[in-house]
Amino acid sequence: MLHPSYSDLMKVVNSEVEQGESPIVNSRYSIVMATSRRARQLIGGDEAMVESKDKKPLSVAVEELNQGKIKILGGE
């Protein structure tokens, strides 16, 4: 099981959306694409923005998203 869950990650990403606006993320696919893109950046040599006990790039990317260190832009 993924910790945090997809629904928790979606809440974090959509937390800055004003009431009445459509959410930035409304599917798991967006979460998967954003974290995989960030994981590839980490593999390519980018520095992690969070301290993580797990050094796997995808786990670090998920933690960065969960802590709000990376953002998903609408339409991606």
PyMOL Python script that loads the backbone (N, CA, C, O; Angstrom):
from pymol import cmd

cmd.read_pdbstr("""\
ATOM      1  N   MET A   1       0.838  -1.177   0.000  1.00  0.00           N
ATOM      2  CA  MET A   1       0.000   0.000   0.000  1.00  0.00           C
ATOM      3  C   MET A   1       0.886   1.244   0.000  1.00  0.00           C
ATOM      4  O   MET A   1       1.903   1.296   0.690  1.00  0.00           O
ATOM      5  N   LEU A   2       0.491   2.221  -0.768  1.00  0.00           N
ATOM      6  CA  LEU A   2       1.207   3.471  -0.873  1.00  0.00           C
ATOM      7  C   LEU A   2       0.855   4.377   0.301  1.00  0.00           C
ATOM      8  O   LEU A   2      -0.318   4.606   0.593  1.00  0.00           O
ATOM      9  N   HIS A   3       1.875   4.883   0.961  1.00  0.00           N
ATOM     10  CA  HIS A   3       1.652   5.834   2.056  1.00  0.00           C
ATOM     11  C   HIS A   3       2.381   7.106   1.711  1.00  0.00           C
ATOM     12  O   HIS A   3       3.597   7.047   1.530  1.00  0.00           O
ATOM     13  N   PRO A   4       1.760   8.213   1.608  1.00  0.00           N
ATOM     14  CA  PRO A   4       0.336   8.476   1.818  1.00  0.00           C
ATOM     15  C   PRO A   4      -0.500   7.928   0.658  1.00  0.00           C
ATOM     16  O   PRO A   4       0.029   7.614  -0.408  1.00  0.00           O
ATOM     17  N   SER A   5      -1.785   7.822   0.880  1.00  0.00           N
ATOM     18  CA  SER A   5      -2.669   7.263  -0.143  1.00  0.00           C
ATOM     19  C   SER A   5      -2.881   8.274  -1.269  1.00  0.00           C
ATOM     20  O   SER A   5      -2.596   9.462  -1.115  1.00  0.00           O
ATOM     21  N   TYR A   6      -3.384   7.786  -2.399  1.00  0.00           N
ATOM     22  CA  TYR A   6      -3.694   8.670  -3.521  1.00  0.00           C
ATOM     23  C   TYR A   6      -4.663   9.763  -3.104  1.00  0.00           C
ATOM     24  O   TYR A   6      -4.492  10.922  -3.483  1.00  0.00           O
ATOM     25  N   SER A   7      -5.673   9.406  -2.331  1.00  0.00           N
ATOM     26  CA  SER A   7      -6.659  10.412  -1.925  1.00  0.00           C
ATOM     27  C   SER A   7      -6.022  11.484  -1.049  1.00  0.00           C
ATOM     28  O   SER A   7      -6.372  12.659  -1.159  1.00  0.00           O
ATOM     29  N   ASP A   8      -5.089  11.093  -0.180  1.00  0.00           N
ATOM     30  CA  ASP A   8      -4.383  12.078   0.638  1.00  0.00           C
ATOM     31  C   ASP A   8      -3.541  13.009  -0.239  1.00  0.00           C
ATOM     32  O   ASP A   8      -3.526  14.221  -0.022  1.00  0.00           O
ATOM     33  N   LEU A   9      -2.852  12.453  -1.214  1.00  0.00           N
ATOM     34  CA  LEU A   9      -2.044  13.266  -2.120  1.00  0.00           C
ATOM     35  C   LEU A   9      -2.915  14.214  -2.939  1.00  0.00           C
ATOM     36  O   LEU A   9      -2.534  15.360  -3.178  1.00  0.00           O
ATOM     37  N   MET A  10      -4.078  13.743  -3.365  1.00  0.00           N
ATOM     38  CA  MET A  10      -4.982  14.594  -4.127  1.00  0.00           C
ATOM     39  C   MET A  10      -5.476  15.755  -3.273  1.00  0.00           C
ATOM     40  O   MET A  10      -5.641  16.865  -3.779  1.00  0.00           O
ATOM     41  N   LYS A  11      -5.713  15.518  -1.984  1.00  0.00           N
ATOM     42  CA  LYS A  11      -6.129  16.594  -1.087  1.00  0.00           C
ATOM     43  C   LYS A  11      -5.033  17.636  -0.940  1.00  0.00           C
ATOM     44  O   LYS A  11      -5.313  18.835  -0.934  1.00  0.00           O
ATOM     45  N   VAL A  12      -3.785  17.189  -0.822  1.00  0.00           N
ATOM     46  CA  VAL A  12      -2.658  18.113  -0.698  1.00  0.00           C
ATOM     47  C   VAL A  12      -2.539  18.976  -1.953  1.00  0.00           C
ATOM     48  O   VAL A  12      -2.397  20.195  -1.859  1.00  0.00           O
ATOM     49  N   VAL A  13      -2.597  18.354  -3.112  1.00  0.00           N
ATOM     50  CA  VAL A  13      -2.447  19.074  -4.376  1.00  0.00           C
ATOM     51  C   VAL A  13      -3.588  20.059  -4.584  1.00  0.00           C
ATOM     52  O   VAL A  13      -3.372  21.169  -5.071  1.00  0.00           O
ATOM     53  N   ASN A  14      -4.792  19.663  -4.220  1.00  0.00           N
ATOM     54  CA  ASN A  14      -5.961  20.510  -4.447  1.00  0.00           C
ATOM     55  C   ASN A  14      -6.244  21.465  -3.299  1.00  0.00           C
ATOM     56  O   ASN A  14      -7.250  22.175  -3.330  1.00  0.00           O
ATOM     57  N   SER A  15      -5.388  21.502  -2.289  1.00  0.00           N
ATOM     58  CA  SER A  15      -5.657  22.323  -1.111  1.00  0.00           C
ATOM     59  C   SER A  15      -5.673  23.824  -1.398  1.00  0.00           C
ATOM     60  O   SER A  15      -6.304  24.578  -0.658  1.00  0.00           O
ATOM     61  N   GLU A  16      -4.999  24.269  -2.449  1.00  0.00           N
ATOM     62  CA  GLU A  16      -4.937  25.691  -2.757  1.00  0.00           C
ATOM     63  C   GLU A  16      -6.022  26.139  -3.732  1.00  0.00           C
ATOM     64  O   GLU A  16      -6.050  27.306  -4.124  1.00  0.00           O
ATOM     65  N   VAL A  17      -6.903  25.247  -4.124  1.00  0.00           N
ATOM     66  CA  VAL A  17      -7.967  25.584  -5.069  1.00  0.00           C
ATOM     67  C   VAL A  17      -9.073  26.330  -4.329  1.00  0.00           C
ATOM     68  O   VAL A  17      -9.540  25.896  -3.276  1.00  0.00           O
ATOM     69  N   GLU A  18      -9.479  27.458  -4.900  1.00  0.00           N
ATOM     70  CA  GLU A  18     -10.560  28.245  -4.320  1.00  0.00           C
ATOM     71  C   GLU A  18     -11.890  27.511  -4.489  1.00  0.00           C
ATOM     72  O   GLU A  18     -12.080  26.739  -5.429  1.00  0.00           O
ATOM     73  N   GLN A  19     -12.799  27.774  -3.559  1.00  0.00           N
ATOM     74  CA  GLN A  19     -14.108  27.141  -3.635  1.00  0.00           C
ATOM     75  C   GLN A  19     -14.806  27.577  -4.924  1.00  0.00           C
ATOM     76  O   GLN A  19     -14.819  28.762  -5.257  1.00  0.00           O
ATOM     77  N   GLY A  20     -15.374  26.636  -5.633  1.00  0.00           N
ATOM     78  CA  GLY A  20     -16.052  26.894  -6.891  1.00  0.00           C
ATOM     79  C   GLY A  20     -15.179  26.637  -8.107  1.00  0.00           C
ATOM     80  O   GLY A  20     -15.697  26.476  -9.213  1.00  0.00           O
ATOM     81  N   GLU A  21     -13.868  26.594  -7.927  1.00  0.00           N
ATOM     82  CA  GLU A  21     -12.967  26.278  -9.029  1.00  0.00           C
ATOM     83  C   GLU A  21     -12.856  24.773  -9.173  1.00  0.00           C
ATOM     84  O   GLU A  21     -13.095  24.025  -8.226  1.00  0.00           O
ATOM     85  N   SER A  22     -12.493  24.340 -10.365  1.00  0.00           N
ATOM     86  CA  SER A  22     -12.320  22.902 -10.553  1.00  0.00           C
ATOM     87  C   SER A  22     -10.976  22.479  -9.965  1.00  0.00           C
ATOM     88  O   SER A  22     -10.016  23.250  -9.996  1.00  0.00           O
ATOM     89  N   PRO A  23     -10.899  21.267  -9.431  1.00  0.00           N
ATOM     90  CA  PRO A  23      -9.654  20.796  -8.816  1.00  0.00           C
ATOM     91  C   PRO A  23      -8.534  20.659  -9.837  1.00  0.00           C
ATOM     92  O   PRO A  23      -8.777  20.409 -11.018  1.00  0.00           O
ATOM     93  N   ILE A  24      -7.308  20.825  -9.366  1.00  0.00           N
ATOM     94  CA  ILE A  24      -6.138  20.665 -10.230  1.00  0.00           C
ATOM     95  C   ILE A  24      -5.997  19.205 -10.626  1.00  0.00           C
ATOM     96  O   ILE A  24      -5.719  18.889 -11.782  1.00  0.00           O
ATOM     97  N   VAL A  25      -6.192  18.316  -9.655  1.00  0.00           N
ATOM     98  CA  VAL A  25      -6.053  16.881  -9.869  1.00  0.00           C
ATOM     99  C   VAL A  25      -7.367  16.211  -9.492  1.00  0.00           C
ATOM    100  O   VAL A  25      -7.904  16.430  -8.406  1.00  0.00           O
ATOM    101  N   ASN A  26      -7.870  15.400 -10.397  1.00  0.00           N
ATOM    102  CA  ASN A  26      -9.081  14.654 -10.070  1.00  0.00           C
ATOM    103  C   ASN A  26      -8.950  13.183 -10.449  1.00  0.00           C
ATOM    104  O   ASN A  26      -9.945  12.465 -10.547  1.00  0.00           O
ATOM    105  N   SER A  27      -7.708  12.745 -10.662  1.00  0.00           N
ATOM    106  CA  SER A  27      -7.497  11.327 -10.962  1.00  0.00           C
ATOM    107  C   SER A  27      -6.129  10.877 -10.459  1.00  0.00           C
ATOM    108  O   SER A  27      -5.218  11.687 -10.284  1.00  0.00           O
ATOM    109  N   ARG A  28      -6.006   9.607 -10.238  1.00  0.00           N
ATOM    110  CA  ARG A  28      -4.736   9.019  -9.819  1.00  0.00           C
ATOM    111  C   ARG A  28      -3.679   9.179 -10.905  1.00  0.00           C
ATOM    112  O   ARG A  28      -2.489   9.290 -10.611  1.00  0.00           O
ATOM    113  N   TYR A  29      -4.115   9.191 -12.141  1.00  0.00           N
ATOM    114  CA  TYR A  29      -3.194   9.288 -13.274  1.00  0.00           C
ATOM    115  C   TYR A  29      -2.311  10.530 -13.150  1.00  0.00           C
ATOM    116  O   TYR A  29      -1.109  10.459 -13.405  1.00  0.00           O
ATOM    117  N   SER A  30      -2.890  11.656 -12.764  1.00  0.00           N
ATOM    118  CA  SER A  30      -2.129  12.899 -12.621  1.00  0.00           C
ATOM    119  C   SER A  30      -1.061  12.772 -11.543  1.00  0.00           C
ATOM    120  O   SER A  30       0.053  13.269 -11.706  1.00  0.00           O
ATOM    121  N   ILE A  31      -1.399  12.109 -10.446  1.00  0.00           N
ATOM    122  CA  ILE A  31      -0.446  11.891  -9.364  1.00  0.00           C
ATOM    123  C   ILE A  31       0.700  11.002  -9.856  1.00  0.00           C
ATOM    124  O   ILE A  31       1.869  11.285  -9.594  1.00  0.00           O
ATOM    125  N   VAL A  32       0.361   9.947 -10.557  1.00  0.00           N
ATOM    126  CA  VAL A  32       1.364   9.013 -11.074  1.00  0.00           C
ATOM    127  C   VAL A  32       2.289   9.711 -12.058  1.00  0.00           C
ATOM    128  O   VAL A  32       3.506   9.541 -11.990  1.00  0.00           O
ATOM    129  N   MET A  33       1.730  10.492 -12.967  1.00  0.00           N
ATOM    130  CA  MET A  33       2.553  11.180 -13.964  1.00  0.00           C
ATOM    131  C   MET A  33       3.479  12.203 -13.310  1.00  0.00           C
ATOM    132  O   MET A  33       4.649  12.299 -13.682  1.00  0.00           O
ATOM    133  N   ALA A  34       2.978  12.963 -12.350  1.00  0.00           N
ATOM    134  CA  ALA A  34       3.797  13.982 -11.693  1.00  0.00           C
ATOM    135  C   ALA A  34       4.933  13.355 -10.890  1.00  0.00           C
ATOM    136  O   ALA A  34       6.073  13.816 -10.962  1.00  0.00           O
ATOM    137  N   THR A  35       4.631  12.321 -10.136  1.00  0.00           N
ATOM    138  CA  THR A  35       5.676  11.706  -9.319  1.00  0.00           C
ATOM    139  C   THR A  35       6.691  10.951 -10.174  1.00  0.00           C
ATOM    140  O   THR A  35       7.877  10.929  -9.845  1.00  0.00           O
ATOM    141  N   SER A  36       6.246  10.339 -11.254  1.00  0.00           N
ATOM    142  CA  SER A  36       7.205   9.638 -12.118  1.00  0.00           C
ATOM    143  C   SER A  36       8.112  10.637 -12.828  1.00  0.00           C
ATOM    144  O   SER A  36       9.301  10.373 -13.009  1.00  0.00           O
ATOM    145  N   ARG A  37       7.565  11.778 -13.228  1.00  0.00           N
ATOM    146  CA  ARG A  37       8.380  12.816 -13.855  1.00  0.00           C
ATOM    147  C   ARG A  37       9.440  13.328 -12.872  1.00  0.00           C
ATOM    148  O   ARG A  37      10.603  13.502 -13.235  1.00  0.00           O
ATOM    149  N   ARG A  38       9.024  13.563 -11.634  1.00  0.00           N
ATOM    150  CA  ARG A  38       9.963  14.038 -10.621  1.00  0.00           C
ATOM    151  C   ARG A  38      11.012  12.964 -10.291  1.00  0.00           C
ATOM    152  O   ARG A  38      12.182  13.285 -10.083  1.00  0.00           O
ATOM    153  N   ALA A  39      10.597  11.704 -10.244  1.00  0.00           N
ATOM    154  CA  ALA A  39      11.539  10.608  -9.976  1.00  0.00           C
ATOM    155  C   ALA A  39      12.603  10.552 -11.068  1.00  0.00           C
ATOM    156  O   ALA A  39      13.774  10.315 -10.773  1.00  0.00           O
ATOM    157  N   ARG A  40      12.217  10.764 -12.314  1.00  0.00           N
ATOM    158  CA  ARG A  40      13.194  10.775 -13.408  1.00  0.00           C
ATOM    159  C   ARG A  40      14.179  11.933 -13.246  1.00  0.00           C
ATOM    160  O   ARG A  40      15.361  11.797 -13.560  1.00  0.00           O
ATOM    161  N   GLN A  41      13.685  13.077 -12.752  1.00  0.00           N
ATOM    162  CA  GLN A  41      14.576  14.209 -12.495  1.00  0.00           C
ATOM    163  C   GLN A  41      15.592  13.854 -11.402  1.00  0.00           C
ATOM    164  O   GLN A  41      16.773  14.183 -11.509  1.00  0.00           O
ATOM    165  N   LEU A  42      15.121  13.188 -10.364  1.00  0.00           N
ATOM    166  CA  LEU A  42      16.007  12.775  -9.275  1.00  0.00           C
ATOM    167  C   LEU A  42      17.053  11.778  -9.765  1.00  0.00           C
ATOM    168  O   LEU A  42      18.223  11.867  -9.390  1.00  0.00           O
ATOM    169  N   ILE A  43      16.639  10.842 -10.589  1.00  0.00           N
ATOM    170  CA  ILE A  43      17.568   9.869 -11.170  1.00  0.00           C
ATOM    171  C   ILE A  43      18.607  10.589 -12.022  1.00  0.00           C
ATOM    172  O   ILE A  43      19.770  10.189 -12.074  1.00  0.00           O
ATOM    173  N   GLY A  44      18.175  11.649 -12.684  1.00  0.00           N
ATOM    174  CA  GLY A  44      19.069  12.428 -13.540  1.00  0.00           C
ATOM    175  C   GLY A  44      20.037  13.317 -12.788  1.00  0.00           C
ATOM    176  O   GLY A  44      20.901  13.946 -13.399  1.00  0.00           O
ATOM    177  N   GLY A  45      19.905  13.380 -11.470  1.00  0.00           N
ATOM    178  CA  GLY A  45      20.882  14.140 -10.695  1.00  0.00           C
ATOM    179  C   GLY A  45      20.339  15.312  -9.907  1.00  0.00           C
ATOM    180  O   GLY A  45      21.095  15.938  -9.165  1.00  0.00           O
ATOM    181  N   ASP A  46      19.061  15.640 -10.032  1.00  0.00           N
ATOM    182  CA  ASP A  46      18.491  16.732  -9.242  1.00  0.00           C
ATOM    183  C   ASP A  46      18.562  16.397  -7.756  1.00  0.00           C
ATOM    184  O   ASP A  46      18.479  15.233  -7.366  1.00  0.00           O
ATOM    185  N   GLU A  47      18.716  17.422  -6.941  1.00  0.00           N
ATOM    186  CA  GLU A  47      18.758  17.252  -5.491  1.00  0.00           C
ATOM    187  C   GLU A  47      17.345  17.068  -4.941  1.00  0.00           C
ATOM    188  O   GLU A  47      16.405  17.718  -5.397  1.00  0.00           O
ATOM    189  N   ALA A  48      17.206  16.190  -3.974  1.00  0.00           N
ATOM    190  CA  ALA A  48      15.919  15.996  -3.301  1.00  0.00           C
ATOM    191  C   ALA A  48      15.603  17.222  -2.448  1.00  0.00           C
ATOM    192  O   ALA A  48      16.505  17.830  -1.871  1.00  0.00           O
ATOM    193  N   MET A  49      14.334  17.579  -2.371  1.00  0.00           N
ATOM    194  CA  MET A  49      13.896  18.737  -1.594  1.00  0.00           C
ATOM    195  C   MET A  49      13.448  18.360  -0.192  1.00  0.00           C
ATOM    196  O   MET A  49      13.083  19.232   0.597  1.00  0.00           O
ATOM    197  N   VAL A  50      13.473  17.074   0.128  1.00  0.00           N
ATOM    198  CA  VAL A  50      13.066  16.596   1.444  1.00  0.00           C
ATOM    199  C   VAL A  50      14.073  15.565   1.941  1.00  0.00           C
ATOM    200  O   VAL A  50      14.779  14.927   1.160  1.00  0.00           O
ATOM    201  N   GLU A  51      14.115  15.425   3.240  1.00  0.00           N
ATOM    202  CA  GLU A  51      14.896  14.345   3.835  1.00  0.00           C
ATOM    203  C   GLU A  51      13.979  13.127   3.881  1.00  0.00           C
ATOM    204  O   GLU A  51      12.853  13.214   4.372  1.00  0.00           O
ATOM    205  N   SER A  52      14.447  12.016   3.383  1.00  0.00           N
ATOM    206  CA  SER A  52      13.636  10.813   3.342  1.00  0.00           C
ATOM    207  C   SER A  52      14.466   9.627   3.800  1.00  0.00           C
ATOM    208  O   SER A  52      15.626   9.474   3.417  1.00  0.00           O
ATOM    209  N   LYS A  53      13.850   8.788   4.627  1.00  0.00           N
ATOM    210  CA  LYS A  53      14.565   7.588   5.071  1.00  0.00           C
ATOM    211  C   LYS A  53      14.728   6.605   3.920  1.00  0.00           C
ATOM    212  O   LYS A  53      15.665   5.807   3.902  1.00  0.00           O
ATOM    213  N   ASP A  54      13.814   6.669   2.965  1.00  0.00           N
ATOM    214  CA  ASP A  54      13.873   5.816   1.784  1.00  0.00           C
ATOM    215  C   ASP A  54      14.545   6.603   0.669  1.00  0.00           C
ATOM    216  O   ASP A  54      14.124   7.718   0.358  1.00  0.00           O
ATOM    217  N   LYS A  55      15.560   6.049   0.078  1.00  0.00           N
ATOM    218  CA  LYS A  55      16.317   6.760  -0.949  1.00  0.00           C
ATOM    219  C   LYS A  55      15.849   6.449  -2.370  1.00  0.00           C
ATOM    220  O   LYS A  55      16.458   6.907  -3.336  1.00  0.00           O
ATOM    221  N   LYS A  56      14.781   5.681  -2.500  1.00  0.00           N
ATOM    222  CA  LYS A  56      14.285   5.369  -3.833  1.00  0.00           C
ATOM    223  C   LYS A  56      13.675   6.632  -4.436  1.00  0.00           C
ATOM    224  O   LYS A  56      12.912   7.330  -3.768  1.00  0.00           O
ATOM    225  N   PRO A  57      14.006   6.932  -5.700  1.00  0.00           N
ATOM    226  CA  PRO A  57      13.549   8.185  -6.308  1.00  0.00           C
ATOM    227  C   PRO A  57      12.027   8.372  -6.295  1.00  0.00           C
ATOM    228  O   PRO A  57      11.550   9.480  -6.048  1.00  0.00           O
ATOM    229  N   LEU A  58      11.272   7.328  -6.551  1.00  0.00           N
ATOM    230  CA  LEU A  58       9.818   7.479  -6.557  1.00  0.00           C
ATOM    231  C   LEU A  58       9.289   7.778  -5.157  1.00  0.00           C
ATOM    232  O   LEU A  58       8.377   8.590  -5.003  1.00  0.00           O
ATOM    233  N   SER A  59       9.843   7.141  -4.148  1.00  0.00           N
ATOM    234  CA  SER A  59       9.416   7.408  -2.778  1.00  0.00           C
ATOM    235  C   SER A  59       9.742   8.834  -2.371  1.00  0.00           C
ATOM    236  O   SER A  59       8.948   9.484  -1.691  1.00  0.00           O
ATOM    237  N   VAL A  60      10.892   9.319  -2.779  1.00  0.00           N
ATOM    238  CA  VAL A  60      11.266  10.706  -2.493  1.00  0.00           C
ATOM    239  C   VAL A  60      10.317  11.659  -3.203  1.00  0.00           C
ATOM    240  O   VAL A  60       9.892  12.655  -2.619  1.00  0.00           O
ATOM    241  N   ALA A  61       9.978  11.367  -4.456  1.00  0.00           N
ATOM    242  CA  ALA A  61       9.064  12.216  -5.218  1.00  0.00           C
ATOM    243  C   ALA A  61       7.677  12.269  -4.564  1.00  0.00           C
ATOM    244  O   ALA A  61       7.063  13.334  -4.497  1.00  0.00           O
ATOM    245  N   VAL A  62       7.192  11.134  -4.087  1.00  0.00           N
ATOM    246  CA  VAL A  62       5.897  11.103  -3.401  1.00  0.00           C
ATOM    247  C   VAL A  62       5.952  11.940  -2.137  1.00  0.00           C
ATOM    248  O   VAL A  62       5.011  12.678  -1.843  1.00  0.00           O
ATOM    249  N   GLU A  63       7.043  11.837  -1.384  1.00  0.00           N
ATOM    250  CA  GLU A  63       7.190  12.613  -0.163  1.00  0.00           C
ATOM    251  C   GLU A  63       7.272  14.111  -0.464  1.00  0.00           C
ATOM    252  O   GLU A  63       6.708  14.923   0.269  1.00  0.00           O
ATOM    253  N   GLU A  64       7.964  14.472  -1.525  1.00  0.00           N
ATOM    254  CA  GLU A  64       8.035  15.880  -1.929  1.00  0.00           C
ATOM    255  C   GLU A  64       6.651  16.416  -2.261  1.00  0.00           C
ATOM    256  O   GLU A  64       6.304  17.528  -1.863  1.00  0.00           O
ATOM    257  N   LEU A  65       5.870  15.645  -2.975  1.00  0.00           N
ATOM    258  CA  LEU A  65       4.504  16.057  -3.311  1.00  0.00           C
ATOM    259  C   LEU A  65       3.656  16.171  -2.057  1.00  0.00           C
ATOM    260  O   LEU A  65       2.897  17.129  -1.908  1.00  0.00           O
ATOM    261  N   ASN A  66       3.774  15.217  -1.165  1.00  0.00           N
ATOM    262  CA  ASN A  66       2.990  15.209   0.065  1.00  0.00           C
ATOM    263  C   ASN A  66       3.317  16.421   0.945  1.00  0.00           C
ATOM    264  O   ASN A  66       2.431  16.960   1.608  1.00  0.00           O
ATOM    265  N   GLN A  67       4.571  16.848   0.955  1.00  0.00           N
ATOM    266  CA  GLN A  67       4.979  17.990   1.770  1.00  0.00           C
ATOM    267  C   GLN A  67       4.791  19.326   1.043  1.00  0.00           C
ATOM    268  O   GLN A  67       5.102  20.381   1.596  1.00  0.00           O
ATOM    269  N   GLY A  68       4.288  19.284  -0.182  1.00  0.00           N
ATOM    270  CA  GLY A  68       4.036  20.515  -0.920  1.00  0.00           C
ATOM    271  C   GLY A  68       5.281  21.143  -1.517  1.00  0.00           C
ATOM    272  O   GLY A  68       5.254  22.318  -1.883  1.00  0.00           O
ATOM    273  N   LYS A  69       6.362  20.403  -1.625  1.00  0.00           N
ATOM    274  CA  LYS A  69       7.606  20.916  -2.181  1.00  0.00           C
ATOM    275  C   LYS A  69       7.562  20.995  -3.711  1.00  0.00           C
ATOM    276  O   LYS A  69       8.256  21.807  -4.322  1.00  0.00           O
ATOM    277  N   ILE A  70       6.739  20.141  -4.311  1.00  0.00           N
ATOM    278  CA  ILE A  70       6.525  20.213  -5.757  1.00  0.00           C
ATOM    279  C   ILE A  70       5.046  20.426  -5.999  1.00  0.00           C
ATOM    280  O   ILE A  70       4.208  20.012  -5.198  1.00  0.00           O
ATOM    281  N   LYS A  71       4.736  21.062  -7.090  1.00  0.00           N
ATOM    282  CA  LYS A  71       3.352  21.390  -7.440  1.00  0.00           C
ATOM    283  C   LYS A  71       2.998  20.759  -8.763  1.00  0.00           C
ATOM    284  O   LYS A  71       3.854  20.577  -9.629  1.00  0.00           O
ATOM    285  N   ILE A  72       1.737  20.427  -8.914  1.00  0.00           N
ATOM    286  CA  ILE A  72       1.213  19.965 -10.191  1.00  0.00           C
ATOM    287  C   ILE A  72       0.458  21.138 -10.783  1.00  0.00           C
ATOM    288  O   ILE A  72      -0.459  21.673 -10.160  1.00  0.00           O
ATOM    289  N   LEU A  73       0.841  21.538 -11.982  1.00  0.00           N
ATOM    290  CA  LEU A  73       0.165  22.641 -12.640  1.00  0.00           C
ATOM    291  C   LEU A  73      -1.060  22.124 -13.370  1.00  0.00           C
ATOM    292  O   LEU A  73      -1.045  21.013 -13.900  1.00  0.00           O
ATOM    293  N   GLY A  74      -2.109  22.913 -13.402  1.00  0.00           N
ATOM    294  CA  GLY A  74      -3.332  22.513 -14.107  1.00  0.00           C
ATOM    295  C   GLY A  74      -3.057  22.194 -15.551  1.00  0.00           C
ATOM    296  O   GLY A  74      -2.257  22.872 -16.196  1.00  0.00           O
ATOM    297  N   GLY A  75      -3.701  21.180 -16.067  1.00  0.00           N
ATOM    298  CA  GLY A  75      -3.534  20.785 -17.463  1.00  0.00           C
ATOM    299  C   GLY A  75      -2.387  19.844 -17.701  1.00  0.00           C
ATOM    300  O   GLY A  75      -2.078  19.544 -18.854  1.00  0.00           O
ATOM    301  N   GLU A  76      -1.732  19.356 -16.643  1.00  0.00           N
ATOM    302  CA  GLU A  76      -0.627  18.407 -16.819  1.00  0.00           C
ATOM    303  C   GLU A  76      -1.030  17.042 -16.359  1.00  0.00           C
ATOM    304  O   GLU A  76      -0.233  16.106 -16.428  1.00  0.00           O
TER     305      GLU A  76
END
""", "prot")
cmd.dss("prot")
cmd.show_as("cartoon", "prot")
cmd.util.cbc("prot")
cmd.orient("prot")
